[in-house]
């Protein structure tokens, strides 16, 4: 079982810093989750580096990625 990775992201709508849990199994995938503060949909794109480190990019529904 993979451990969840805790990370902070900034909501692309309201600018608030929110803490999210990232599942390593989500690497190389994108998904949508609502902001915990303003409830708008955030697109999360999770990538994994060659060394196994996870990174998360977040976008509003109007952003392109």
PDBQT receptor file of N, H, CA, C and O in Angstrom, charges set to zero:
ATOM      1  N   UNK A   1       0.844  -1.187   0.000  1.00  0.00    +0.000 N 
ATOM      2  CA  UNK A   1       0.000   0.000   0.000  1.00  0.00    +0.000 C 
ATOM      3  C   UNK A   1       0.885   1.245   0.000  1.00  0.00    +0.000 C 
ATOM      4  O   UNK A   1       1.823   1.341   0.792  1.00  0.00    +0.000 OA
ATOM      5  N   UNK A   2       0.591   2.193  -0.882  1.00  0.00    +0.000 N 
ATOM      6  H   UNK A   2      -0.170   2.114  -1.526  1.00  0.00    +0.000 HD
ATOM      7  CA  UNK A   2       1.357   3.427  -0.973  1.00  0.00    +0.000 C 
ATOM      8  C   UNK A   2       0.846   4.437   0.036  1.00  0.00    +0.000 C 
ATOM      9  O   UNK A   2      -0.352   4.531   0.305  1.00  0.00    +0.000 OA
ATOM     10  N   UNK A   3       1.790   5.192   0.587  1.00  0.00    +0.000 N 
ATOM     11  H   UNK A   3       2.763   5.115   0.368  1.00  0.00    +0.000 HD
ATOM     12  CA  UNK A   3       1.413   6.243   1.531  1.00  0.00    +0.000 C 
ATOM     13  C   UNK A   3       0.968   7.483   0.776  1.00  0.00    +0.000 C 
ATOM     14  O   UNK A   3       1.490   7.796  -0.294  1.00  0.00    +0.000 OA
ATOM     15  N   UNK A   4       0.000   8.184   1.343  1.00  0.00    +0.000 N 
ATOM     16  H   UNK A   4      -0.425   7.930   2.212  1.00  0.00    +0.000 HD
ATOM     17  CA  UNK A   4      -0.438   9.447   0.773  1.00  0.00    +0.000 C 
ATOM     18  C   UNK A   4       0.595  10.517   1.072  1.00  0.00    +0.000 C 
ATOM     19  O   UNK A   4       1.195  10.530   2.147  1.00  0.00    +0.000 OA
ATOM     20  N   UNK A   5       0.799  11.415   0.117  1.00  0.00    +0.000 N 
ATOM     21  H   UNK A   5       0.311  11.404  -0.756  1.00  0.00    +0.000 HD
ATOM     22  CA  UNK A   5       1.745  12.512   0.272  1.00  0.00    +0.000 C 
ATOM     23  C   UNK A   5       0.974  13.790   0.564  1.00  0.00    +0.000 C 
ATOM     24  O   UNK A   5       0.087  14.177  -0.197  1.00  0.00    +0.000 OA
ATOM     25  N   UNK A   6       1.314  14.442   1.668  1.00  0.00    +0.000 N 
ATOM     26  H   UNK A   6       2.034  14.127   2.286  1.00  0.00    +0.000 HD
ATOM     27  CA  UNK A   6       0.658  15.692   2.052  1.00  0.00    +0.000 C 
ATOM     28  C   UNK A   6       1.378  16.846   1.369  1.00  0.00    +0.000 C 
ATOM     29  O   UNK A   6       2.604  16.941   1.427  1.00  0.00    +0.000 OA
ATOM     30  N   UNK A   7       0.618  17.719   0.725  1.00  0.00    +0.000 N 
ATOM     31  H   UNK A   7      -0.378  17.642   0.679  1.00  0.00    +0.000 HD
ATOM     32  CA  UNK A   7       1.209  18.875   0.065  1.00  0.00    +0.000 C 
ATOM     33  C   UNK A   7       0.247  20.059   0.141  1.00  0.00    +0.000 C 
ATOM     34  O   UNK A   7      -0.959  19.883   0.308  1.00  0.00    +0.000 OA
ATOM     35  N   UNK A   8       0.789  21.251   0.018  1.00  0.00    +0.000 N 
ATOM     36  H   UNK A   8       1.769  21.395  -0.118  1.00  0.00    +0.000 HD
ATOM     37  CA  UNK A   8      -0.019  22.470   0.004  1.00  0.00    +0.000 C 
ATOM     38  C   UNK A   8      -0.079  22.996  -1.419  1.00  0.00    +0.000 C 
ATOM     39  O   UNK A   8       0.928  23.036  -2.126  1.00  0.00    +0.000 OA
ATOM     40  N   UNK A   9      -1.271  23.399  -1.825  1.00  0.00    +0.000 N 
ATOM     41  H   UNK A   9      -2.089  23.367  -1.250  1.00  0.00    +0.000 HD
ATOM     42  CA  UNK A   9      -1.445  24.015  -3.137  1.00  0.00    +0.000 C 
ATOM     43  C   UNK A   9      -2.184  25.331  -2.935  1.00  0.00    +0.000 C 
ATOM     44  O   UNK A   9      -2.794  25.563  -1.891  1.00  0.00    +0.000 OA
ATOM     45  N   UNK A  10      -2.118  26.191  -3.955  1.00  0.00    +0.000 N 
ATOM     46  H   UNK A  10      -1.622  26.003  -4.803  1.00  0.00    +0.000 HD
ATOM     47  CA  UNK A  10      -2.853  27.452  -3.914  1.00  0.00    +0.000 C 
ATOM     48  C   UNK A  10      -4.020  27.344  -4.880  1.00  0.00    +0.000 C 
ATOM     49  O   UNK A  10      -3.836  27.021  -6.053  1.00  0.00    +0.000 OA
ATOM     50  N   UNK A  11      -5.208  27.611  -4.389  1.00  0.00    +0.000 N 
ATOM     51  H   UNK A  11      -5.357  27.873  -3.436  1.00  0.00    +0.000 HD
ATOM     52  CA  UNK A  11      -6.400  27.547  -5.231  1.00  0.00    +0.000 C 
ATOM     53  C   UNK A  11      -6.269  28.570  -6.367  1.00  0.00    +0.000 C 
ATOM     54  O   UNK A  11      -5.982  29.739  -6.109  1.00  0.00    +0.000 OA
ATOM     55  N   UNK A  12      -6.475  28.143  -7.622  1.00  0.00    +0.000 N 
ATOM     56  H   UNK A  12      -6.708  27.193  -7.831  1.00  0.00    +0.000 HD
ATOM     57  CA  UNK A  12      -6.371  29.088  -8.740  1.00  0.00    +0.000 C 
ATOM     58  C   UNK A  12      -7.519  30.097  -8.792  1.00  0.00    +0.000 C 
ATOM     59  O   UNK A  12      -7.466  31.046  -9.575  1.00  0.00    +0.000 OA
ATOM     60  N   UNK A  13      -8.539  29.909  -7.985  1.00  0.00    +0.000 N 
ATOM     61  H   UNK A  13      -8.582  29.138  -7.350  1.00  0.00    +0.000 HD
ATOM     62  CA  UNK A  13      -9.681  30.830  -7.947  1.00  0.00    +0.000 C 
ATOM     63  C   UNK A  13      -9.557  31.841  -6.810  1.00  0.00    +0.000 C 
ATOM     64  O   UNK A  13      -9.506  33.048  -7.047  1.00  0.00    +0.000 OA
ATOM     65  N   UNK A  14      -9.508  31.340  -5.571  1.00  0.00    +0.000 N 
ATOM     66  H   UNK A  14      -9.549  30.360  -5.378  1.00  0.00    +0.000 HD
ATOM     67  CA  UNK A  14      -9.549  32.242  -4.412  1.00  0.00    +0.000 C 
ATOM     68  C   UNK A  14      -8.161  32.553  -3.853  1.00  0.00    +0.000 C 
ATOM     69  O   UNK A  14      -8.024  33.455  -3.027  1.00  0.00    +0.000 OA
ATOM     70  N   UNK A  15      -7.135  31.828  -4.286  1.00  0.00    +0.000 N 
ATOM     71  H   UNK A  15      -7.246  31.095  -4.957  1.00  0.00    +0.000 HD
ATOM     72  CA  UNK A  15      -5.770  32.104  -3.847  1.00  0.00    +0.000 C 
ATOM     73  C   UNK A  15      -5.410  31.549  -2.482  1.00  0.00    +0.000 C 
ATOM     74  O   UNK A  15      -4.278  31.719  -2.029  1.00  0.00    +0.000 OA
ATOM     75  N   UNK A  16      -6.350  30.890  -1.818  1.00  0.00    +0.000 N 
ATOM     76  H   UNK A  16      -7.270  30.753  -2.186  1.00  0.00    +0.000 HD
ATOM     77  CA  UNK A  16      -6.079  30.320  -0.493  1.00  0.00    +0.000 C 
ATOM     78  C   UNK A  16      -5.150  29.115  -0.610  1.00  0.00    +0.000 C 
ATOM     79  O   UNK A  16      -5.233  28.338  -1.561  1.00  0.00    +0.000 OA
ATOM     80  N   UNK A  17      -4.278  28.979   0.362  1.00  0.00    +0.000 N 
ATOM     81  H   UNK A  17      -4.210  29.611   1.135  1.00  0.00    +0.000 HD
ATOM     82  CA  UNK A  17      -3.415  27.806   0.450  1.00  0.00    +0.000 C 
ATOM     83  C   UNK A  17      -4.202  26.700   1.146  1.00  0.00    +0.000 C 
ATOM     84  O   UNK A  17      -4.707  26.888   2.253  1.00  0.00    +0.000 OA
ATOM     85  N   UNK A  18      -4.302  25.548   0.490  1.00  0.00    +0.000 N 
ATOM     86  H   UNK A  18      -3.892  25.396  -0.410  1.00  0.00    +0.000 HD
ATOM     87  CA  UNK A  18      -5.030  24.430   1.081  1.00  0.00    +0.000 C 
ATOM     88  C   UNK A  18      -4.144  23.190   1.085  1.00  0.00    +0.000 C 
ATOM     89  O   UNK A  18      -3.316  22.992   0.196  1.00  0.00    +0.000 OA
ATOM     90  N   UNK A  19      -4.336  22.372   2.092  1.00  0.00    +0.000 N 
ATOM     91  H   UNK A  19      -5.009  22.532   2.815  1.00  0.00    +0.000 HD
ATOM     92  CA  UNK A  19      -3.574  21.140   2.248  1.00  0.00    +0.000 C 
ATOM     93  C   UNK A  19      -4.342  20.001   1.591  1.00  0.00    +0.000 C 
ATOM     94  O   UNK A  19      -5.528  19.803   1.855  1.00  0.00    +0.000 OA
ATOM     95  N   UNK A  20      -3.649  19.251   0.727  1.00  0.00    +0.000 N 
ATOM     96  H   UNK A  20      -2.686  19.413   0.512  1.00  0.00    +0.000 HD
ATOM     97  CA  UNK A  20      -4.285  18.123   0.049  1.00  0.00    +0.000 C 
ATOM     98  C   UNK A  20      -3.420  16.882   0.213  1.00  0.00    +0.000 C 
ATOM     99  O   UNK A  20      -2.215  16.975   0.446  1.00  0.00    +0.000 OA
ATOM    100  N   UNK A  21      -4.044  15.733   0.091  1.00  0.00    +0.000 N 
ATOM    101  H   UNK A  21      -5.023  15.657  -0.098  1.00  0.00    +0.000 HD
ATOM    102  CA  UNK A  21      -3.339  14.458   0.137  1.00  0.00    +0.000 C 
ATOM    103  C   UNK A  21      -3.290  13.893  -1.274  1.00  0.00    +0.000 C 
ATOM    104  O   UNK A  21      -4.311  13.786  -1.954  1.00  0.00    +0.000 OA
ATOM    105  N   UNK A  22      -2.077  13.530  -1.704  1.00  0.00    +0.000 N 
ATOM    106  H   UNK A  22      -1.247  13.617  -1.153  1.00  0.00    +0.000 HD
ATOM    107  CA  UNK A  22      -1.874  13.001  -3.044  1.00  0.00    +0.000 C 
ATOM    108  C   UNK A  22      -1.525  11.523  -2.944  1.00  0.00    +0.000 C 
ATOM    109  O   UNK A  22      -0.633  11.135  -2.190  1.00  0.00    +0.000 OA
ATOM    110  N   UNK A  23      -2.226  10.715  -3.700  1.00  0.00    +0.000 N 
ATOM    111  H   UNK A  23      -2.951  11.030  -4.312  1.00  0.00    +0.000 HD
ATOM    112  CA  UNK A  23      -1.970   9.285  -3.744  1.00  0.00    +0.000 C 
ATOM    113  C   UNK A  23      -0.931   9.019  -4.834  1.00  0.00    +0.000 C 
ATOM    114  O   UNK A  23      -1.140   9.417  -5.980  1.00  0.00    +0.000 OA
ATOM    115  N   UNK A  24       0.185   8.356  -4.510  1.00  0.00    +0.000 N 
ATOM    116  H   UNK A  24       0.355   8.032  -3.579  1.00  0.00    +0.000 HD
ATOM    117  CA  UNK A  24       1.194   8.056  -5.529  1.00  0.00    +0.000 C 
ATOM    118  C   UNK A  24       0.629   7.282  -6.720  1.00  0.00    +0.000 C 
ATOM    119  O   UNK A  24       1.187   7.346  -7.815  1.00  0.00    +0.000 OA
ATOM    120  N   UNK A  25      -0.452   6.566  -6.522  1.00  0.00    +0.000 N 
ATOM    121  H   UNK A  25      -0.905   6.515  -5.632  1.00  0.00    +0.000 HD
ATOM    122  CA  UNK A  25      -1.079   5.836  -7.624  1.00  0.00    +0.000 C 
ATOM    123  C   UNK A  25      -1.732   6.780  -8.636  1.00  0.00    +0.000 C 
ATOM    124  O   UNK A  25      -2.087   6.356  -9.736  1.00  0.00    +0.000 OA
ATOM    125  N   UNK A  26      -1.894   8.059  -8.272  1.00  0.00    +0.000 N 
ATOM    126  H   UNK A  26      -1.606   8.404  -7.379  1.00  0.00    +0.000 HD
ATOM    127  CA  UNK A  26      -2.472   9.053  -9.176  1.00  0.00    +0.000 C 
ATOM    128  C   UNK A  26      -1.436   9.673 -10.106  1.00  0.00    +0.000 C 
ATOM    129  O   UNK A  26      -1.780  10.530 -10.921  1.00  0.00    +0.000 OA
ATOM    130  N   UNK A  27      -0.167   9.256 -10.001  1.00  0.00    +0.000 N 
ATOM    131  H   UNK A  27       0.112   8.560  -9.339  1.00  0.00    +0.000 HD
ATOM    132  CA  UNK A  27       0.897   9.823 -10.837  1.00  0.00    +0.000 C 
ATOM    133  C   UNK A  27       0.547   9.646 -12.311  1.00  0.00    +0.000 C 
ATOM    134  O   UNK A  27       0.002   8.622 -12.722  1.00  0.00    +0.000 OA
ATOM    135  N   UNK A  28       0.875  10.667 -13.090  1.00  0.00    +0.000 N 
ATOM    136  H   UNK A  28       1.318  11.499 -12.756  1.00  0.00    +0.000 HD
ATOM    137  CA  UNK A  28       0.629  10.708 -14.531  1.00  0.00    +0.000 C 
ATOM    138  C   UNK A  28      -0.870  10.774 -14.845  1.00  0.00    +0.000 C 
ATOM    139  O   UNK A  28      -1.301  10.362 -15.922  1.00  0.00    +0.000 OA
ATOM    140  N   UNK A  29      -1.650  11.288 -13.913  1.00  0.00    +0.000 N 
ATOM    141  H   UNK A  29      -1.300  11.623 -13.038  1.00  0.00    +0.000 HD
ATOM    142  CA  UNK A  29      -3.089  11.415 -14.125  1.00  0.00    +0.000 C 
ATOM    143  C   UNK A  29      -3.550  12.824 -13.768  1.00  0.00    +0.000 C 
ATOM    144  O   UNK A  29      -2.836  13.588 -13.119  1.00  0.00    +0.000 OA
ATOM    145  N   UNK A  30      -4.744  13.141 -14.203  1.00  0.00    +0.000 N 
ATOM    146  H   UNK A  30      -5.324  12.521 -14.730  1.00  0.00    +0.000 HD
ATOM    147  CA  UNK A  30      -5.377  14.393 -13.783  1.00  0.00    +0.000 C 
ATOM    148  C   UNK A  30      -6.763  14.059 -13.243  1.00  0.00    +0.000 C 
ATOM    149  O   UNK A  30      -7.396  13.087 -13.656  1.00  0.00    +0.000 OA
ATOM    150  N   UNK A  31      -7.212  14.884 -12.319  1.00  0.00    +0.000 N 
ATOM    151  H   UNK A  31      -6.699  15.674 -11.984  1.00  0.00    +0.000 HD
ATOM    152  CA  UNK A  31      -8.545  14.705 -11.740  1.00  0.00    +0.000 C 
ATOM    153  C   UNK A  31      -9.033  16.045 -11.222  1.00  0.00    +0.000 C 
ATOM    154  O   UNK A  31      -8.253  16.988 -11.093  1.00  0.00    +0.000 OA
ATOM    155  N   UNK A  32     -10.319  16.130 -10.924  1.00  0.00    +0.000 N 
ATOM    156  H   UNK A  32     -10.953  15.363 -11.029  1.00  0.00    +0.000 HD
ATOM    157  CA  UNK A  32     -10.928  17.374 -10.448  1.00  0.00    +0.000 C 
ATOM    158  C   UNK A  32     -11.409  17.179  -9.020  1.00  0.00    +0.000 C 
ATOM    159  O   UNK A  32     -12.048  16.181  -8.684  1.00  0.00    +0.000 OA
ATOM    160  N   UNK A  33     -11.080  18.170  -8.185  1.00  0.00    +0.000 N 
ATOM    161  H   UNK A  33     -10.561  18.980  -8.458  1.00  0.00    +0.000 HD
ATOM    162  CA  UNK A  33     -11.514  18.163  -6.786  1.00  0.00    +0.000 C 
ATOM    163  C   UNK A  33     -11.908  19.592  -6.430  1.00  0.00    +0.000 C 
ATOM    164  O   UNK A  33     -11.242  20.535  -6.857  1.00  0.00    +0.000 OA
ATOM    165  N   UNK A  34     -12.968  19.768  -5.664  1.00  0.00    +0.000 N 
ATOM    166  H   UNK A  34     -13.509  19.002  -5.318  1.00  0.00    +0.000 HD
ATOM    167  CA  UNK A  34     -13.422  21.109  -5.285  1.00  0.00    +0.000 C 
ATOM    168  C   UNK A  34     -12.520  21.715  -4.217  1.00  0.00    +0.000 C 
ATOM    169  O   UNK A  34     -12.025  21.016  -3.332  1.00  0.00    +0.000 OA
ATOM    170  N   UNK A  35     -12.312  23.036  -4.317  1.00  0.00    +0.000 N 
ATOM    171  H   UNK A  35     -12.713  23.603  -5.036  1.00  0.00    +0.000 HD
ATOM    172  CA  UNK A  35     -11.558  23.776  -3.305  1.00  0.00    +0.000 C 
ATOM    173  C   UNK A  35     -12.287  23.673  -1.969  1.00  0.00    +0.000 C 
ATOM    174  O   UNK A  35     -13.511  23.785  -1.912  1.00  0.00    +0.000 OA
ATOM    175  N   UNK A  36     -11.536  23.461  -0.909  1.00  0.00    +0.000 N 
ATOM    176  H   UNK A  36     -10.542  23.369  -0.955  1.00  0.00    +0.000 HD
ATOM    177  CA  UNK A  36     -12.110  23.354   0.431  1.00  0.00    +0.000 C 
ATOM    178  C   UNK A  36     -12.610  24.695   0.952  1.00  0.00    +0.000 C 
ATOM    179  O   UNK A  36     -13.384  24.736   1.909  1.00  0.00    +0.000 OA
ATOM    180  N   UNK A  37     -12.176  25.801   0.330  1.00  0.00    +0.000 N 
ATOM    181  H   UNK A  37     -11.548  25.768  -0.447  1.00  0.00    +0.000 HD
ATOM    182  CA  UNK A  37     -12.555  27.137   0.791  1.00  0.00    +0.000 C 
ATOM    183  C   UNK A  37     -13.694  27.717  -0.054  1.00  0.00    +0.000 C 
ATOM    184  O   UNK A  37     -14.736  28.096   0.481  1.00  0.00    +0.000 OA
ATOM    185  N   UNK A  38     -13.491  27.785  -1.382  1.00  0.00    +0.000 N 
ATOM    186  H   UNK A  38     -12.645  27.477  -1.817  1.00  0.00    +0.000 HD
ATOM    187  CA  UNK A  38     -14.489  28.441  -2.234  1.00  0.00    +0.000 C 
ATOM    188  C   UNK A  38     -15.373  27.462  -3.011  1.00  0.00    +0.000 C 
ATOM    189  O   UNK A  38     -16.315  27.883  -3.683  1.00  0.00    +0.000 OA
ATOM    190  N   UNK A  39     -15.083  26.184  -2.925  1.00  0.00    +0.000 N 
ATOM    191  H   UNK A  39     -14.318  25.843  -2.380  1.00  0.00    +0.000 HD
ATOM    192  CA  UNK A  39     -15.891  25.110  -3.539  1.00  0.00    +0.000 C 
ATOM    193  C   UNK A  39     -15.867  25.080  -5.064  1.00  0.00    +0.000 C 
ATOM    194  O   UNK A  39     -16.677  24.378  -5.670  1.00  0.00    +0.000 OA
ATOM    195  N   UNK A  40     -14.962  25.821  -5.701  1.00  0.00    +0.000 N 
ATOM    196  H   UNK A  40     -14.304  26.391  -5.209  1.00  0.00    +0.000 HD
ATOM    197  CA  UNK A  40     -14.871  25.773  -7.162  1.00  0.00    +0.000 C 
ATOM    198  C   UNK A  40     -14.000  24.583  -7.576  1.00  0.00    +0.000 C 
ATOM    199  O   UNK A  40     -13.137  24.154  -6.811  1.00  0.00    +0.000 OA
ATOM    200  N   UNK A  41     -14.223  24.045  -8.788  1.00  0.00    +0.000 N 
ATOM    201  H   UNK A  41     -14.924  24.394  -9.409  1.00  0.00    +0.000 HD
ATOM    202  CA  UNK A  41     -13.501  22.843  -9.222  1.00  0.00    +0.000 C 
ATOM    203  C   UNK A  41     -12.060  23.134  -9.644  1.00  0.00    +0.000 C 
ATOM    204  O   UNK A  41     -11.811  23.962 -10.520  1.00  0.00    +0.000 OA
ATOM    205  N   UNK A  42     -11.127  22.445  -9.014  1.00  0.00    +0.000 N 
ATOM    206  H   UNK A  42     -11.329  21.772  -8.302  1.00  0.00    +0.000 HD
ATOM    207  CA  UNK A  42      -9.701  22.582  -9.326  1.00  0.00    +0.000 C 
ATOM    208  C   UNK A  42      -9.266  21.330 -10.077  1.00  0.00    +0.000 C 
ATOM    209  O   UNK A  42      -9.555  20.212  -9.648  1.00  0.00    +0.000 OA
ATOM    210  N   UNK A  43      -8.568  21.517 -11.203  1.00  0.00    +0.000 N 
ATOM    211  H   UNK A  43      -8.334  22.425 -11.551  1.00  0.00    +0.000 HD
ATOM    212  CA  UNK A  43      -7.988  20.392 -11.926  1.00  0.00    +0.000 C 
ATOM    213  C   UNK A  43      -6.592  20.142 -11.380  1.00  0.00    +0.000 C 
ATOM    214  O   UNK A  43      -5.745  21.035 -11.395  1.00  0.00    +0.000 OA
ATOM    215  N   UNK A  44      -6.353  18.930 -10.898  1.00  0.00    +0.000 N 
ATOM    216  H   UNK A  44      -7.041  18.204 -10.886  1.00  0.00    +0.000 HD
ATOM    217  CA  UNK A  44      -5.057  18.511 -10.376  1.00  0.00    +0.000 C 
ATOM    218  C   UNK A  44      -4.364  17.653 -11.426  1.00  0.00    +0.000 C 
ATOM    219  O   UNK A  44      -4.970  16.735 -11.978  1.00  0.00    +0.000 OA
ATOM    220  N   UNK A  45      -3.095  17.946 -11.703  1.00  0.00    +0.000 N 
ATOM    221  H   UNK A  45      -2.602  18.692 -11.254  1.00  0.00    +0.000 HD
ATOM    222  CA  UNK A  45      -2.289  17.118 -12.593  1.00  0.00    +0.000 C 
ATOM    223  C   UNK A  45      -1.099  16.637 -11.772  1.00  0.00    +0.000 C 
ATOM    224  O   UNK A  45      -0.266  17.437 -11.345  1.00  0.00    +0.000 OA
ATOM    225  N   UNK A  46      -1.025  15.325 -11.554  1.00  0.00    +0.000 N 
ATOM    226  H   UNK A  46      -1.702  14.676 -11.901  1.00  0.00    +0.000 HD
ATOM    227  CA  UNK A  46       0.009  14.728 -10.708  1.00  0.00    +0.000 C 
ATOM    228  C   UNK A  46       1.044  14.066 -11.606  1.00  0.00    +0.000 C 
ATOM    229  O   UNK A  46       0.703  13.260 -12.471  1.00  0.00    +0.000 OA
ATOM    230  N   UNK A  47       2.317  14.414 -11.394  1.00  0.00    +0.000 N 
ATOM    231  H   UNK A  47       2.594  15.069 -10.691  1.00  0.00    +0.000 HD
ATOM    232  CA  UNK A  47       3.401  13.792 -12.145  1.00  0.00    +0.000 C 
ATOM    233  C   UNK A  47       4.431  13.241 -11.177  1.00  0.00    +0.000 C 
ATOM    234  O   UNK A  47       4.543  13.686 -10.035  1.00  0.00    +0.000 OA
ATOM    235  N   UNK A  48       5.179  12.265 -11.659  1.00  0.00    +0.000 N 
ATOM    236  H   UNK A  48       5.088  11.903 -12.587  1.00  0.00    +0.000 HD
ATOM    237  CA  UNK A  48       6.215  11.639 -10.843  1.00  0.00    +0.000 C 
ATOM    238  C   UNK A  48       7.549  11.772 -11.558  1.00  0.00    +0.000 C 
ATOM    239  O   UNK A  48       7.674  11.406 -12.727  1.00  0.00    +0.000 OA
ATOM    240  N   UNK A  49       8.551  12.300 -10.850  1.00  0.00    +0.000 N 
ATOM    241  H   UNK A  49       8.449  12.597  -9.901  1.00  0.00    +0.000 HD
ATOM    242  CA  UNK A  49       9.894  12.437 -11.408  1.00  0.00    +0.000 C 
ATOM    243  C   UNK A  49      10.575  11.069 -11.438  1.00  0.00    +0.000 C 
ATOM    244  O   UNK A  49      10.094  10.112 -10.831  1.00  0.00    +0.000 OA
ATOM    245  N   UNK A  50      11.695  10.989 -12.146  1.00  0.00    +0.000 N 
ATOM    246  H   UNK A  50      12.086  11.767 -12.639  1.00  0.00    +0.000 HD
ATOM    247  CA  UNK A  50      12.443   9.731 -12.234  1.00  0.00    +0.000 C 
ATOM    248  C   UNK A  50      12.874   9.214 -10.874  1.00  0.00    +0.000 C 
ATOM    249  O   UNK A  50      13.006   8.005 -10.682  1.00  0.00    +0.000 OA
ATOM    250  N   UNK A  51      13.094  10.122  -9.924  1.00  0.00    +0.000 N 
ATOM    251  H   UNK A  51      12.986  11.104 -10.080  1.00  0.00    +0.000 HD
ATOM    252  CA  UNK A  51      13.533   9.709  -8.584  1.00  0.00    +0.000 C 
ATOM    253  C   UNK A  51      12.357   9.334  -7.680  1.00  0.00    +0.000 C 
ATOM    254  O   UNK A  51      12.561   8.991  -6.516  1.00  0.00    +0.000 OA
ATOM    255  N   UNK A  52      11.133   9.395  -8.199  1.00  0.00    +0.000 N 
ATOM    256  H   UNK A  52      10.967   9.674  -9.145  1.00  0.00    +0.000 HD
ATOM    257  CA  UNK A  52       9.959   9.002  -7.428  1.00  0.00    +0.000 C 
ATOM    258  C   UNK A  52       9.235  10.138  -6.736  1.00  0.00    +0.000 C 
ATOM    259  O   UNK A  52       8.171   9.923  -6.156  1.00  0.00    +0.000 OA
ATOM    260  N   UNK A  53       9.790  11.358  -6.783  1.00  0.00    +0.000 N 
ATOM    261  H   UNK A  53      10.654  11.534  -7.254  1.00  0.00    +0.000 HD
ATOM    262  CA  UNK A  53       9.124  12.505  -6.160  1.00  0.00    +0.000 C 
ATOM    263  C   UNK A  53       7.875  12.881  -6.956  1.00  0.00    +0.000 C 
ATOM    264  O   UNK A  53       7.883  12.891  -8.187  1.00  0.00    +0.000 OA
ATOM    265  N   UNK A  54       6.814  13.188  -6.231  1.00  0.00    +0.000 N 
ATOM    266  H   UNK A  54       6.808  13.180  -5.231  1.00  0.00    +0.000 HD
ATOM    267  CA  UNK A  54       5.568  13.609  -6.863  1.00  0.00    +0.000 C 
ATOM    268  C   UNK A  54       5.497  15.124  -6.936  1.00  0.00    +0.000 C 
ATOM    269  O   UNK A  54       5.962  15.815  -6.030  1.00  0.00    +0.000 OA
ATOM    270  N   UNK A  55       4.919  15.642  -8.012  1.00  0.00    +0.000 N 
ATOM    271  H   UNK A  55       4.542  15.080  -8.748  1.00  0.00    +0.000 HD
ATOM    272  CA  UNK A  55       4.643  17.071  -8.088  1.00  0.00    +0.000 C 
ATOM    273  C   UNK A  55       3.201  17.239  -8.552  1.00  0.00    +0.000 C 
ATOM    274  O   UNK A  55       2.650  16.394  -9.257  1.00  0.00    +0.000 OA
ATOM    275  N   UNK A  56       2.612  18.347  -8.137  1.00  0.00    +0.000 N 
ATOM    276  H   UNK A  56       3.060  19.034  -7.564  1.00  0.00    +0.000 HD
ATOM    277  CA  UNK A  56       1.211  18.610  -8.439  1.00  0.00    +0.000 C 
ATOM    278  C   UNK A  56       1.090  19.999  -9.053  1.00  0.00    +0.000 C 
ATOM    279  O   UNK A  56       1.608  20.975  -8.511  1.00  0.00    +0.000 OA
ATOM    280  N   UNK A  57       0.407  20.076 -10.179  1.00  0.00    +0.000 N 
ATOM    281  H   UNK A  57      -0.013  19.283 -10.619  1.00  0.00    +0.000 HD
ATOM    282  CA  UNK A  57       0.073  21.361 -10.784  1.00  0.00    +0.000 C 
ATOM    283  C   UNK A  57      -1.440  21.498 -10.705  1.00  0.00    +0.000 C 
ATOM    284  O   UNK A  57      -2.166  20.521 -10.884  1.00  0.00    +0.000 OA
ATOM    285  N   UNK A  58      -1.917  22.715 -10.437  1.00  0.00    +0.000 N 
ATOM    286  H   UNK A  58      -1.327  23.509 -10.292  1.00  0.00    +0.000 HD
ATOM    287  CA  UNK A  58      -3.359  22.939 -10.325  1.00  0.00    +0.000 C 
ATOM    288  C   UNK A  58      -3.792  24.016 -11.315  1.00  0.00    +0.000 C 
ATOM    289  O   UNK A  58      -3.059  24.967 -11.588  1.00  0.00    +0.000 OA
ATOM    290  N   UNK A  59      -5.000  23.843 -11.843  1.00  0.00    +0.000 N 
ATOM    291  H   UNK A  59      -5.596  23.071 -11.621  1.00  0.00    +0.000 HD
ATOM    292  CA  UNK A  59      -5.526  24.746 -12.856  1.00  0.00    +0.000 C 
ATOM    293  C   UNK A  59      -7.005  25.004 -12.601  1.00  0.00    +0.000 C 
ATOM    294  O   UNK A  59      -7.709  24.164 -12.039  1.00  0.00    +0.000 OA
ATOM    295  N   UNK A  60      -7.466  26.183 -13.025  1.00  0.00    +0.000 N 
ATOM    296  H   UNK A  60      -6.895  26.864 -13.482  1.00  0.00    +0.000 HD
ATOM    297  CA  UNK A  60      -8.908  26.441 -13.012  1.00  0.00    +0.000 C 
ATOM    298  C   UNK A  60      -9.498  25.777 -14.248  1.00  0.00    +0.000 C 
ATOM    299  O   UNK A  60      -8.759  25.333 -15.126  1.00  0.00    +0.000 OA
ATOM    300  N   UNK A  61     -10.815  25.706 -14.322  1.00  0.00    +0.000 N 
ATOM    301  H   UNK A  61     -11.415  26.066 -13.609  1.00  0.00    +0.000 HD
ATOM    302  CA  UNK A  61     -11.428  25.048 -15.470  1.00  0.00    +0.000 C 
ATOM    303  C   UNK A  61     -11.240  25.843 -16.764  1.00  0.00    +0.000 C 
ATOM    304  O   UNK A  61     -11.448  25.300 -17.850  1.00  0.00    +0.000 OA
ATOM    305  N   UNK A  62     -10.852  27.114 -16.671  1.00  0.00    +0.000 N 
ATOM    306  H   UNK A  62     -10.683  27.555 -15.789  1.00  0.00    +0.000 HD
ATOM    307  CA  UNK A  62     -10.617  27.934 -17.856  1.00  0.00    +0.000 C 
ATOM    308  C   UNK A  62      -9.163  27.927 -18.306  1.00  0.00    +0.000 C 
ATOM    309  O   UNK A  62      -8.855  28.402 -19.399  1.00  0.00    +0.000 OA
ATOM    310  N   UNK A  63      -8.255  27.392 -17.475  1.00  0.00    +0.000 N 
ATOM    311  H   UNK A  63      -8.505  27.006 -16.587  1.00  0.00    +0.000 HD
ATOM    312  CA  UNK A  63      -6.841  27.313 -17.831  1.00  0.00    +0.000 C 
ATOM    313  C   UNK A  63      -6.617  26.152 -18.797  1.00  0.00    +0.000 C 
ATOM    314  O   UNK A  63      -7.369  25.178 -18.807  1.00  0.00    +0.000 OA
ATOM    315  N   UNK A  64      -5.574  26.277 -19.600  1.00  0.00    +0.000 N 
ATOM    316  H   UNK A  64      -4.963  27.068 -19.592  1.00  0.00    +0.000 HD
ATOM    317  CA  UNK A  64      -5.171  25.158 -20.452  1.00  0.00    +0.000 C 
ATOM    318  C   UNK A  64      -3.870  24.605 -19.914  1.00  0.00    +0.000 C 
ATOM    319  O   UNK A  64      -3.052  25.342 -19.363  1.00  0.00    +0.000 OA
ATOM    320  N   UNK A  65      -3.682  23.320 -20.072  1.00  0.00    +0.000 N 
ATOM    321  H   UNK A  65      -4.347  22.721 -20.519  1.00  0.00    +0.000 HD
ATOM    322  CA  UNK A  65      -2.457  22.671 -19.588  1.00  0.00    +0.000 C 
ATOM    323  C   UNK A  65      -2.021  21.604 -20.542  1.00  0.00    +0.000 C 
ATOM    324  O   UNK A  65      -1.008  20.944 -20.308  1.00  0.00    +0.000 OA
TER     325      UNK A  65
